Amino acid sequence: MGIIKKNNSTLELDVTPNHLLMVKEILAQLIPSLSVWAYGSRVKGTAKKNSDLDLVVFSIDRLKFISLKEAFEESNIPFRVDIMDWNNIPESFKKNIREKYVVIQEGKKS
């Protein structure tokens, strides 16, 4: 299980450290300056063996979004990585995500 520090507290993400590293490497390669949060069953502790990893990306353009989806589909990560664009999520769903999430990548301030 991957461990991520956030505001001096430890949050667990239900993925192996190796798989978390693979996710972070893809994000750093394709969208190094954007914030990415994980949410859903792998954050809530309710994931099953084949559960996907839900990620939300902030301020991503369409071409990078497509490239990112393709990179995860072609990766050796043994589960699906589902990506959503924060700007295209209904406010009611954003509220659910804000209740429990893990920051996978901090956006770089310009």
C-alpha positions, 0 to 999 in steps of 0.5 A: 500500500502506498503512503502519502504525507499530507499536512503532517498526516499520513494518508494511505492509497491502496496501491503498491509503492511500485505501482504508485511510482509508475503512476507518478512517473507518467504524470511527471513526464506528461503533465509535470506542472498540474495538480492530480488527486486520487479519490474513490475506493483506493482512497476510501479503503474499499477497493477490491483486487481489480478496482480502478484508480480514480484520478482527477487532474486540474486545468488539463488541455484536451490533447494532454488529457488524451495523451495521459489516458493513452499512456495509462492504457499502454502502461504495465500498471495492472489495473485501470487508471480512470482520469477525469478533468476537474473542469468537466465534473459536476459540482455535486461530484466535486463535493464528494471528491473533496470529502476524501482524496489524496494528492498524488502530484502538486501543481507547480506555481508559475 
